[in-house]
Amino acid sequence: MKRVLFLIILLMIPGVFAQKNTIKLLAINEGTKQGAIVDLDLTIADGSGKVFIETYPLTQIDTQISLRIAKLNACKISGEYCMGKDFMYSLKTDSPVVAGPSAGAAMTLLTMATLENKKLNPEFIITGTINSGGVIGVVGGLNEKIKVATNKSMKKVLIPKGELNATELKKMKNYSDIDIVEVSNIEEAFEIFTGEKIIRQELNVNKDYINIIKGMNEEMCKRTELLKNELKDIPNKYNKTFNLGLNLSEKAKKFYADKKYYSSASRCFGANVYFREILFGSLNLTKNETEKQKQIIESELQKIEFELNLTKIDNLGDLEANMIVKERVDDSRKNLKENSTKGLSYALERSYGASAWLKFIGFPGKEIDESKMRESCVVKISEVNELYNYVAMYFPYLMEETKKELNLAKNYLDSEDYILCLFKTSKSEAEINAALSTLYISDSNVKVLLQNKILAAKNEIEKQIAKGNFPILGYSYYEYADALNETDKYNALLYAEYGIELSNFDVYFPVKRPFLKFDKKALTTLALGFAIGISLLLIRKEYRRKKIILRKKR
């Protein structure tokens, strides 16, 4: 009897400590090419960050990878601790279907709702790819998907923003049995599916950040003017280089007037490299003179590193400051190896930049455990590897440079330089996400995508502000993306991705806590189980008592 009671309780405990949820997916039947609806179930429990996928019949590999990407996005958007949870997805259909990337939004929505213990409206359904920052992207087969949603008596179907005016959907606007709603990001979809409004924080830029970055900007641009004044009488062969620098310095002034101080500083940096290249070139430096200049720069880099080594990383502000300083030191050294005036010029200006960013040491932020740095780097590399392998399936040669950066991050891990490891993997992930975002859209739709990505970066920064953090790097790159918005959409898209990715380092340094979000029904079931168990024990005890009495009478 004791064993029976133990088994009853054991079987009921997972229902209490695990979170379960389900959502309907819109797909295309592989055979008939008609729309199909399938159920996707998810159970999340305490674990070690594993993802288990059960599908019957077997789905295409991109569907399975899409589930893993959806999980990554959901964890970041929700800000939940996912390294200590296991995710068990189950997708079963009567016949093979094509879901894959087009089910990404639904998969992410399911994962978010399960993490946050929210119920999803079973009469609503969504189709759309999922991109970093929760941006919902375009899909195909909308006509067939909306038809099947209508035939299955769904009340509302959510589609990517901008798709309602597609030629194939124009005639469907008159359908009175289903409400077709456009959404641009997963949080909009979350509000509709759960009926709960997400509270958003205003983007109030940290005053200390403004003062420091403005001072850096003015210092760098003052050097621009000094260098420009030294170039009054230059040979004609340098006119092109001079004009490039002049153009950048004029843009820097415009950005400064718009209070885009990081963007202004970046333009002055570029101008300084061009102007200094002319100065070094006109001096006709000998080999010995060039080596002497390199030694001066290397000496400065060593001083910067010495100061960094004295810093204990207690919070996210210190971590970000260390990242950007170390990256500039590393970048400067790489350019010192080049035997060119341009390489020398770039290295010198980079060393000035590294020194300037030291001012952010001591910037406030969420407390972190520096001893967990290696673990966070390992998780990050695994995450980026997964994304890289997905993109490489479609475009094996597209991400060669990113692959080099990722391999470099692994080298940093081996050499125990965890700060640069985290920074390089984060930038690699942003580059991969930029490629993923543009896989299924035309050039004409990039502008809409860019606006959504800039908004996503802003949302990520606002979330961090609500938590008491101000992401130094995330905001700087977000500002730069916004500054490039009208003139260079592809670079703006990349920097928007940097803004998204570099605004959520906190998810890699969580305060670990058990996954104890109790389900009321499960608790009731457990209580009932205890009651049944106790009743059985009492019945057994009474039975044995009566049996003993009967024996005595005999």
ZADOVEX-840236 format. One line per 3 residues: number of its first residue (from 0); for each residue x, y, z of C-alpha. Coordinates in steps of 0.001 Angstrom, whole numbers. Layout:
% ZADOVEX-840236
NUM = X,Y,Z ~ ... .
***
This chain:
% ZADOVEX-840236
0 = 0,0,0 ~ 2831,2377,792 ~ 4259,1718,-2649 .
3 = 894,2485,-4244 ~ 665,5772,-2350 ~ 4228,6683,-3338 .
6 = 3493,5982,-7016 ~ 297,8057,-6937 ~ 2167,11047,-5515 .
9 = 5155,10567,-7841 ~ 2930,10541,-10915 ~ 1192,13731,-9842 .
12 = 4250,15822,-8957 ~ 5336,16541,-12591 ~ 1914,18065,-13255 .
15 = 2572,20592,-10493 ~ 6161,21550,-11209 ~ 5971,21440,-15028 .
18 = 4245,24018,-17191 ~ 2142,22782,-20109 ~ 465,24592,-22974 .
21 = -745,24081,-26539 ~ -1276,26115,-29694 ~ -2612,25418,-33158 .
24 = -264,25814,-36128 ~ -1198,26752,-39676 ~ 642,24584,-42175 .
27 = 453,23268,-45732 ~ -295,19602,-46458 ~ 2661,18161,-48385 .
30 = 436,16004,-50592 ~ -2606,18149,-51396 ~ -899,21563,-50966 .
33 = -3984,22627,-49057 ~ -4018,24380,-45704 ~ -3833,22289,-42537 .
36 = -4092,22881,-38796 ~ -2016,20852,-36350 ~ -1582,20971,-32574 .
39 = 1776,21773,-31009 ~ 2146,20905,-27316 ~ 4893,22106,-24996 .
42 = 5937,21024,-21523 ~ 8628,22948,-19635 ~ 10237,21578,-16495 .
45 = 13373,22110,-14430 ~ 16355,20695,-16287 ~ 19599,21666,-17958 .
48 = 18560,23665,-21022 ~ 17790,20729,-23335 ~ 15214,20830,-26137 .
51 = 13302,17630,-26945 ~ 11182,17417,-30097 ~ 8656,14650,-30751 .
54 = 7067,14692,-34211 ~ 4919,12142,-36006 ~ 5266,11655,-38856 .
57 = 8821,12982,-39019 ~ 8904,16648,-40034 ~ 11400,18421,-42214 .
60 = 14643,19464,-40529 ~ 13781,23183,-40836 ~ 10661,22641,-38704 .
63 = 12777,21135,-35946 ~ 15365,23922,-36157 ~ 12565,26509,-36208 .
66 = 11367,25152,-32863 ~ 14809,25613,-31357 ~ 15104,29160,-32738 .
69 = 11613,29959,-31424 ~ 12726,28800,-27977 ~ 15807,31075,-28118 .
72 = 13694,34082,-29112 ~ 11005,33410,-26506 ~ 13544,33170,-23676 .
75 = 15146,36480,-24633 ~ 11860,38318,-25169 ~ 10409,37031,-21890 .
78 = 13683,37593,-20043 ~ 13263,34196,-18390 ~ 16012,31936,-17057 .
81 = 16087,29141,-19654 ~ 19462,27544,-19000 ~ 17893,25619,-16130 .
84 = 14806,24352,-17961 ~ 14051,21535,-20392 ~ 11635,22121,-23273 .
87 = 9600,19203,-24602 ~ 7683,19906,-27827 ~ 5229,17450,-29367 .
90 = 3772,17847,-32859 ~ 1606,15069,-34294 ~ -394,15138,-37530 .
93 = -2435,12704,-39598 ~ -345,13409,-42694 ~ 2988,15097,-43455 .
96 = 2779,18904,-43419 ~ 5094,21783,-44240 ~ 5398,24098,-41233 .
99 = 9007,25134,-40768 ~ 9865,28856,-40625 ~ 6270,29954,-41284 .
102 = 5243,28495,-37908 ~ 8003,30375,-36070 ~ 5692,33045,-34661 .
105 = 3254,30457,-33277 ~ 6093,28409,-31795 ~ 7554,31483,-30096 .
108 = 4149,32547,-28810 ~ 3566,29103,-27306 ~ 6965,29117,-25601 .
111 = 6499,32639,-24199 ~ 3026,31817,-22873 ~ 4274,28623,-21233 .
114 = 7233,30375,-19638 ~ 4939,33060,-18243 ~ 2160,30618,-17295 .
117 = -420,32291,-19560 ~ -3303,30628,-21377 ~ -3697,31180,-25117 .
120 = -7085,31690,-26723 ~ -7779,28370,-28536 ~ -9992,30126,-31112 .
123 = -7111,32290,-32357 ~ -4348,31201,-34741 ~ -1234,32849,-36191 .
126 = 1145,32386,-39127 ~ 4466,34139,-39689 ~ 8206,33647,-39415 .
129 = 9989,34840,-36282 ~ 13033,37096,-36323 ~ 15268,38455,-33577 .
132 = 13580,40945,-31298 ~ 10258,39171,-31889 ~ 9721,40691,-35338 .
135 = 7154,38681,-37337 ~ 8102,38111,-40976 ~ 6254,37254,-44183 .
138 = 5115,33763,-45171 ~ 3629,31999,-48174 ~ 387,30121,-48701 .
141 = -1739,32657,-46829 ~ -4797,32041,-48992 ~ -4861,28305,-48183 .
144 = -4066,28897,-44506 ~ -6851,31428,-43986 ~ -9321,29152,-45793 .
147 = -8599,26226,-43493 ~ -8722,28491,-40432 ~ -12194,29631,-41550 .
150 = -13362,26081,-42261 ~ -12204,24967,-38800 ~ -14284,27741,-37182 .
153 = -11319,29745,-35875 ~ -12436,33228,-34802 ~ -9279,35190,-35503 .
156 = -6161,34695,-37640 ~ -3045,36818,-37163 ~ -826,37452,-40192 .
159 = 2383,39486,-40745 ~ 1919,43240,-41095 ~ 1631,44398,-44705 .
162 = 230,41090,-45998 ~ -3447,42030,-45929 ~ -3087,43964,-49166 .
165 = -1441,41063,-50949 ~ -3232,40200,-54197 ~ -4294,36749,-53027 .
168 = -5858,38139,-49859 ~ -7859,41048,-51273 ~ -10893,38882,-51897 .
171 = -10663,37462,-48365 ~ -11232,40789,-46661 ~ -14959,40232,-47029 .
174 = -14951,36990,-45039 ~ -17336,37647,-42161 ~ -16664,34396,-40294 .
177 = -13068,35186,-39367 ~ -11240,38290,-38205 ~ -7936,38834,-40058 .
180 = -5484,40926,-38004 ~ -2013,42150,-38989 ~ 745,42139,-36376 .
183 = 4350,43288,-36647 ~ 5860,41678,-33551 ~ 5297,38824,-31145 .
186 = 4345,41061,-28222 ~ 1366,42401,-30186 ~ 337,38794,-30851 .
189 = 869,37910,-27171 ~ -1511,40670,-26073 ~ -4199,39460,-28500 .
192 = -3868,35757,-27615 ~ -3782,36285,-23839 ~ -5970,39386,-23537 .
195 = -3330,40986,-21290 ~ -1685,44325,-22009 ~ 2108,44443,-21841 .
198 = 3304,47407,-19781 ~ 6133,49244,-21543 ~ 8746,51571,-20104 .
201 = 9546,54904,-21746 ~ 13001,55170,-23301 ~ 14635,57699,-21003 .
204 = 18325,57861,-21865 ~ 20598,57647,-18836 ~ 22027,61114,-18075 .
207 = 25455,59753,-17100 ~ 25595,57926,-20436 ~ 24769,61155,-22292 .
210 = 27441,63146,-20442 ~ 30158,60540,-21033 ~ 29350,59822,-24674 .
213 = 28960,63534,-25455 ~ 32363,64244,-23921 ~ 33921,61410,-25950 .
216 = 32281,62774,-29080 ~ 33588,66287,-28528 ~ 37091,65030,-27771 .
219 = 37187,62909,-30930 ~ 35726,65612,-33183 ~ 38069,68239,-31749 .
222 = 40907,66030,-32965 ~ 39205,65965,-36370 ~ 39383,69750,-36631 .
225 = 43023,69814,-35506 ~ 44018,67213,-38082 ~ 42051,68960,-40816 .
228 = 43838,72260,-40070 ~ 47204,70535,-40508 ~ 46252,69555,-44035 .
231 = 46118,72979,-45678 ~ 48750,72314,-48301 ~ 48554,68714,-49415 .
234 = 49600,67116,-52717 ~ 46804,66555,-55243 ~ 47172,62782,-54920 .
237 = 45559,62995,-51477 ~ 42506,65014,-52595 ~ 40202,61985,-52774 .
240 = 41164,60782,-49289 ~ 40816,64311,-47913 ~ 37330,64710,-49390 .
243 = 36259,61393,-47859 ~ 37366,62637,-44458 ~ 35742,66018,-45023 .
246 = 32435,64379,-45933 ~ 32481,62309,-42737 ~ 33308,65327,-40574 .
249 = 30319,67232,-42032 ~ 28024,64291,-41249 ~ 29436,64221,-37725 .
252 = 28347,67837,-37218 ~ 24817,67020,-38349 ~ 24589,64042,-36003 .
255 = 25911,66154,-33140 ~ 23233,68780,-33785 ~ 20632,65973,-33605 .
258 = 22165,64830,-30274 ~ 23234,61517,-31803 ~ 26595,61584,-30047 .
261 = 27720,58006,-30686 ~ 26902,58372,-34395 ~ 28766,61678,-34521 .
264 = 31819,60162,-32797 ~ 31878,57254,-35258 ~ 31947,59693,-38181 .
267 = 34748,61714,-36604 ~ 36684,58500,-36021 ~ 36437,57672,-39747 .
270 = 37455,61214,-40697 ~ 40461,61057,-38352 ~ 41696,57838,-39964 .
273 = 41560,59450,-43433 ~ 43244,62691,-42302 ~ 45952,60890,-40332 .
276 = 46622,58610,-43304 ~ 47402,61711,-45360 ~ 49681,63087,-42637 .
279 = 51624,59843,-42249 ~ 51799,59456,-46026 ~ 53124,62974,-46576 .
282 = 55852,62431,-43947 ~ 57290,59486,-45936 ~ 58087,57595,-42733 .
285 = 61085,55294,-42839 ~ 60817,51707,-41624 ~ 62478,52669,-38314 .
288 = 60143,55648,-37856 ~ 57136,53439,-38564 ~ 58313,50889,-36017 .
291 = 58798,53648,-33474 ~ 55202,54802,-34032 ~ 53987,51215,-33577 .
294 = 55894,50907,-30308 ~ 54305,54121,-29020 ~ 50837,52783,-29849 .
297 = 51595,49362,-28311 ~ 52826,51049,-25142 ~ 49544,52950,-24899 .
300 = 47552,49732,-25433 ~ 49441,48046,-22604 ~ 48603,50922,-20252 .
303 = 44916,50545,-21141 ~ 45054,46803,-20501 ~ 46792,47373,-17170 .
306 = 43960,49660,-16091 ~ 41371,47104,-17234 ~ 43066,44341,-15256 .
309 = 42614,46372,-12089 ~ 38858,46374,-12668 ~ 36628,43786,-11035 .
312 = 33521,43091,-13101 ~ 30644,43368,-10656 ~ 27829,44458,-12944 .
315 = 26641,44657,-16541 ~ 27936,48225,-16932 ~ 31494,47114,-16163 .
318 = 31092,44102,-18442 ~ 30004,46220,-21412 ~ 32746,48811,-20819 .
321 = 35338,46022,-20694 ~ 33948,44515,-23886 ~ 34191,47626,-25993 .
324 = 37600,48669,-24628 ~ 39086,45207,-25165 ~ 37624,45007,-28673 .
327 = 39247,48325,-29601 ~ 42580,47252,-28133 ~ 42339,43993,-30089 .
330 = 41357,45829,-33273 ~ 44214,48285,-32879 ~ 46763,45475,-32553 .
333 = 45457,43747,-35682 ~ 45950,46920,-37695 ~ 49437,47433,-36276 .
336 = 50429,44264,-38132 ~ 49611,45884,-41465 ~ 52530,47536,-43216 .
339 = 50566,50544,-44415 ~ 49924,54126,-43403 ~ 46202,53338,-43297 .
342 = 46753,50465,-40865 ~ 48959,52667,-38679 ~ 46415,55505,-38756 .
345 = 43551,53178,-37871 ~ 45530,51576,-35023 ~ 46372,54949,-33486 .
348 = 42782,56229,-33629 ~ 41505,52927,-32251 ~ 43852,53270,-29273 .
351 = 42415,56730,-28593 ~ 38942,55244,-28762 ~ 39827,52449,-26331 .
354 = 41190,54993,-23859 ~ 38034,57122,-24168 ~ 35691,54185,-23435 .
357 = 37511,53555,-20149 ~ 35339,56369,-18792 ~ 32452,53885,-18678 .
360 = 34211,51699,-16106 ~ 32071,51859,-12975 ~ 28860,52499,-14923 .
363 = 25933,51055,-12915 ~ 24001,47941,-13899 ~ 22647,44613,-12718 .
366 = 25060,42736,-10484 ~ 26655,39666,-12074 ~ 28848,36819,-10888 .
369 = 32168,37110,-12726 ~ 32891,33437,-12016 ~ 29953,32503,-14286 .
372 = 31555,34185,-17297 ~ 32885,30965,-18812 ~ 29549,29193,-18477 .
375 = 27787,32113,-20181 ~ 30309,32089,-23016 ~ 29851,28342,-23591 .
378 = 26060,28754,-23738 ~ 26403,31677,-26133 ~ 28704,29771,-28501 .
381 = 26289,26828,-28554 ~ 23405,29200,-29323 ~ 25235,30918,-32191 .
384 = 26447,27615,-33629 ~ 22853,26467,-33891 ~ 21814,29607,-35763 .
387 = 24866,29470,-38015 ~ 24169,25860,-39032 ~ 20592,26818,-39924 .
390 = 21655,29659,-42249 ~ 24465,27548,-43698 ~ 21875,24982,-44865 .
393 = 20537,27554,-47324 ~ 23551,29793,-47968 ~ 26758,27921,-47132 .
396 = 29011,30721,-48412 ~ 27039,33685,-47110 ~ 28436,33711,-43585 .
399 = 32136,33016,-44146 ~ 33260,36149,-42289 ~ 30852,35422,-39458 .
402 = 32213,31899,-39247 ~ 35723,33338,-38824 ~ 34473,35567,-36009 .
405 = 32770,32609,-34366 ~ 35967,30553,-34554 ~ 37795,33523,-33048 .
408 = 35287,33528,-30180 ~ 36075,29851,-29566 ~ 39776,30745,-29430 .
411 = 38993,33408,-26837 ~ 37136,30770,-24823 ~ 40179,28489,-24932 .
414 = 42461,31338,-23859 ~ 40038,32235,-21044 ~ 39288,35679,-22471 .
417 = 35590,35329,-21731 ~ 34775,38997,-22219 ~ 35845,39040,-25865 .
420 = 34290,35601,-26306 ~ 30884,36982,-25257 ~ 31283,40103,-27364 .
423 = 32329,38278,-30526 ~ 29574,35670,-30237 ~ 26991,38397,-29638 .
426 = 28050,40295,-32750 ~ 28157,37040,-34726 ~ 24619,36236,-33622 .
429 = 23461,39690,-34719 ~ 25037,39184,-38158 ~ 23368,35790,-38536 .
432 = 20020,37261,-37477 ~ 20409,40012,-40083 ~ 20878,37315,-42733 .
435 = 17943,35270,-41409 ~ 15687,38333,-41423 ~ 16258,38945,-45125 .
438 = 16012,35319,-46292 ~ 12360,35482,-47292 ~ 11789,39120,-48206 .
441 = 12312,41206,-51321 ~ 14564,44252,-51451 ~ 11487,46485,-51518 .
444 = 10365,45151,-48132 ~ 13693,45773,-46381 ~ 12593,49265,-45342 .
447 = 9581,47888,-43444 ~ 11784,45213,-41865 ~ 14302,47871,-40837 .
450 = 11640,49961,-39084 ~ 10465,46879,-37199 ~ 14028,46011,-36181 .
453 = 14774,49530,-34944 ~ 11544,49388,-32935 ~ 12546,45957,-31587 .
456 = 15914,47340,-30454 ~ 14107,50230,-28737 ~ 11766,47771,-26995 .
459 = 14710,45691,-25737 ~ 16378,48799,-24312 ~ 13125,49866,-22629 .
462 = 12842,46441,-20982 ~ 16352,46800,-19595 ~ 15587,50275,-18261 .
465 = 12547,48800,-16480 ~ 14924,46298,-14816 ~ 17279,49064,-13701 .
468 = 19871,48511,-16436 ~ 20968,50868,-19188 ~ 22612,48900,-22043 .
471 = 25559,51074,-23102 ~ 26329,49111,-26252 ~ 22730,48297,-27161 .
474 = 21673,51945,-27016 ~ 24761,53151,-28930 ~ 24095,50750,-31785 .
477 = 20347,51474,-31738 ~ 21103,55184,-32108 ~ 23504,54484,-34994 .
480 = 20907,52315,-36772 ~ 18384,55134,-36464 ~ 20955,57626,-37789 .
483 = 21653,55446,-40868 ~ 17973,54684,-41409 ~ 17453,56911,-44461 .
486 = 20853,56633,-46150 ~ 22184,53095,-45646 ~ 19381,50625,-44899 .
489 = 21484,47448,-44891 ~ 24093,48799,-42473 ~ 21255,50272,-40431 .
492 = 19671,46811,-40285 ~ 22927,45289,-39066 ~ 23316,47894,-36321 .
495 = 19682,47445,-35301 ~ 20509,43740,-34862 ~ 23540,44715,-32764 .
498 = 21225,46923,-30715 ~ 18834,44030,-30080 ~ 21501,41455,-29289 .
501 = 23682,43650,-27088 ~ 20761,44813,-24961 ~ 20039,41504,-23259 .
504 = 23242,40278,-21627 ~ 21296,39862,-18392 ~ 19695,36628,-19645 .
507 = 23167,35043,-19635 ~ 23781,36040,-16000 ~ 20505,35126,-14293 .
510 = 19768,34554,-10668 ~ 18994,30856,-10836 ~ 15690,29920,-9324 .
513 = 13580,26744,-9429 ~ 10747,26612,-11916 ~ 7967,26739,-9331 .
516 = 5052,28273,-11186 ~ 2230,26152,-9835 ~ -702,25056,-11925 .
519 = -3949,25314,-9862 ~ -5494,22240,-11477 ~ -2326,20263,-10851 .
522 = -2251,21377,-7223 ~ -5885,20294,-6828 ~ -5021,16930,-8380 .
525 = -2054,16520,-6054 ~ -4183,17361,-3016 ~ -6772,14869,-4181 .
528 = -4032,12286,-4591 ~ -2855,12813,-1025 ~ -6442,12532,195 .
531 = -6974,9292,-1716 ~ -3673,7933,-432 ~ -4469,8759,3174 .
534 = -7965,7261,2795 ~ -6478,4046,1414 ~ -4041,3873,4320 .
537 = -6871,4369,6837 ~ -9032,1730,5134 ~ -6104,-690,5135 .
540 = -5420,58,8811 ~ -9088,-527,9732 ~ -9159,-3744,7698 .
543 = -6079,-5058,9528 ~ -7554,-4066,12926 ~ -10792,-5974,12244 .
546 = -8823,-8945,10951 ~ -6807,-9077,14186 ~ -10019,-8899,16278 .
549 = -11531,-11817,14307 ~ -8412,-13899,14865 ~ -8545,-13277,18609 .
552 = -12198,-14353,18774 ~ -11312,-17614,17096 .
***
